[in-house]
């Protein structure tokens, strides 16, 4: 099934079974076996060499891919590219190619094509100066034909880019994608500006976060810090209207006390039966009631072995030690010596100067 040639077993005629292509394979080598019909052992082999003759079935094409450029400051009738062509077919008299612009581009093109009659052609500019902001790339269709029979032709495209050049015609830049109007900025410059803005925003956010974290740090960092510090707790008592601290009605109505309630601040190791005390009369003085409760707490075996604070909410008539307020100490007859404040160091220097000045005023 893969054979390209077959043979007639009766007359020995060789014929093709598949199309032939000279450009793919020029020579074919086959072997023909001849044998007698009555005596098949009488046979012989002979090699047959078949050459594929050429016909003009391939169109000419460019010898290479042409991508050229034209300077923005180019002059009219300036040569910018020379073209050449090749043909896969074999010509006994030699190839003769002709070049021309495609009909759709012959009249409206910004370039002209000149056939050199030596299988080459030149592309020339038609006008002075080109602007890459208006048109950065031109596509020029070129028709190439041969002189064989039948005539074969093809249309090839030449890519022409408009570039910036120096005064000697040397290309400087053809990157039209990164260019916009002269009054604007390039894409690279815009990207750089955006990156700078992003970096600035990230820096501002980090700085704000560090300042917020620094504000949350405690004023007293370590025990070795001996500087004066002010710690604000922002906790103000409820005053006289705060009835959650204790119930003053318990003192005024002792019968409302539930004797079966246990202490809530500790867990007693052994449950003792609560002692029932005599109920005070309604006209009992609050002071007698407090003394009675104090005595009961002192002799209570279920009381905790550590110090505890019990609030009785009774001030009394006065104190034997009298007032400890510093406001009344200035009215005492005894003079005090504040010279010892000077020995306490520089922290108390201002206080020593203040009270020392007061003593000097009294002496004068």
TIVO-691647 format. One record per residue (C-alpha): residue in one letter; x, y, z. Coordinates in steps of 0.05 Angstrom, whole numbers, plus 5000, padded with zeros to 4 digits. Layout:
BEGIN
AXYZ ...
END
This chain:
BEGIN
X500050005000 X506050475009 X508650354939 X509050964894 X509350534831 X505649914806 X507049454747 X502449084699 X503948344708 X501948194636 X505848704595 X510548994647 X507949714642 X510050134703 X505150664726 X504651124787 X499850994844 X501151654881 X502752374859 X510052534851 X513753154875 X520653314847 X522053804902 X520953264954 X524452664920 X527952714852 X529851974842 X526051334857 X529350644857 X524950024846 X526349284832 X522348894778 X521948124780 X520447754714 X518447014717 X515746484668 X508446304677 X509445554666 X515845534705 X516046054760 X522945834781 X525546144719 X525846874741 X530447474742 X531048144778 X532748814748 X533349504783 X529550084752 X531550814766 X526051324756 X527552084753 X521952574765 X522053134714 X520653844736 X514554254719 X513154974740 X508454844798 X511555284852 X510956034856 X517056464873 X517656754943 X522057204984 X528956945000 X527857155072 X522857505117 X523658245106 X522358725164 X525559385152 X524960095179 X524360805154 X526861415191 X522161975210 X526662475178 X527362075113 X527562435045 X523362264984 X526161744935 X530661454989 X532360704984 X530460345048 X530659595028 X532859134971 X528658504958 X530557834926 X526657194911 X527656444903 X523855894867 X523655154884 X522554964812 X528554814766 X529155254705 X533555044647 X534455754622 X535056054692 X529956414735 X527257094715 X523057434768 X518958064764 X516858504823 X510958974829 X506459274882 X499558954893 X493959334857 X490759554922 X497259874946 X499960154881 X496360824884 X495460944959 X502160704984 X507261155018 X512760754984 X514660574913 X517659924885 X522959914830 X524559254793 X532059214779 X531158664726 X536358234760 X531557834805 X531958394856 X527659014871 X528459634914 X523459984960 X523760744959 X520361275000 X514961694965 X514662295012 X518862705060 X518462545134 X514262025169 X510762075237 X510961455281 X505561755326 X500661755268 X502861095237 X508260655269 X508060065221 X506759985146 X505159335110 X507259345037 X504458774992 X509258564936 X507458104877 X512957644851 X512257274785 X516656794744 X517456724668 X516255974663 X510155614636 X505255624667 X506856284701 X506756244777 X506156854822 X505356994897 X504157594941 X509057724997 X508658265051 X514258725073 X513659015144 X516259735149 X516860065218 X517560805228 X523460955275 X527161535305 X534061635274 X539862105282 X542462575228 X546562015197 X540461555190 X542361085247 X536260795282 X535261025354 X528460765375 X522560395343 X518460245406 X512060585384 X507960225438 X511560595494 X510561275460 X504761765465 X504162495448 X510162935464 X506063315516 X504662685556 X508662155592 X511061465570 X508260825598 X514760695635 X514461375669 X507261255690 X509060575720 X514860885758 X510261425786 X505060915807 X510360495842 X512861115880 X505761275902 X504660555926 X511160555965 X509361225997 X502460976019 X505460336049 X510560766087 X505061206115 X500860606137 X506860276172 X508660926207 X501461016232 X501360286257 X507860376295 X505361016328 X498960676349 X502760086377 X507560546414 X501660896447 X499160236475 X505760086511 X505460156588 X508660766620 X512560346670 X516659886626 X521159566679 X522559576753 X529259916740 X525860526711 X525961006770 X523061596734 X516661906757 X510761596721 X503461756721 X498861156714 X491761336697 X486560816716 X480461216693 X476260896748 X471761336789 X467561086846 X460061136846 X459761606906 X453861616952 X449161396898 X453060746888 X448660236924 X452159626895 X458059646945 X453759477005 X446659497029 X445660007083 X438859717096 X442259117128 X444859557184 X438259897194 X434159247191 X438258677221 X432358197216 X433258187140 X439957827146 X439757107122 X443556707174 X444056117128 X448456477077 X455656257075 X461756677058 X462856766984 X470256966986 X472856297011 X471055567010 X470755317082 X474354657096 X469054437146 X461854647146 X459754887214 X452655017231 X451455757230 X450456067298 X443856387309 X444357047346 X439057407383 X435157887340 X436258597361 X430259027377 X428059547328 X429960107375 X437059847385 X442460357370 X446860227309 X453160267351 X450859707397 X449059287338 X455959387306 X459459207371 X455258587377 X456958377306 X464358517317 X464358077379 X460857517341 X465957547284 X471757527333 X469156897366 X466556567302 X470355897291 X468655917216 X472256577206 X478256547159 X485156527190 X487457127149 X485857867156 X479458087123 X475958747115 X468858847139 X465359497125 X460459727179 X458860407150 X458960757217 X463561337230 X462561467304 X462962107345 X470362237339 X477461967343 X482261977401 X488062117354 X483962687325 X484662887251 X490762697210 X489363207156 X495163637135 X490464227128 X489864287204 X497264167216 X498764887197 X494565137255 X498264757309 X502465137358 X508564687351 X513864877301 X516664337257 X523664307227 X523664137153 X531264157144 X531363407139 X528063467070 X534663727042 X537963067061 X533062657020 X536362826953 X534663246892 X527662966887 X525563336949 X529563976936 X523564366912 X519564146973 X525364327020 X525965016988 X518465126995 X518064947069 X524765257084 X522165917056 X515965857100 X520365767162 X524466367144 X518166787135 X515766567205 X522566757236 X522367437204 
END
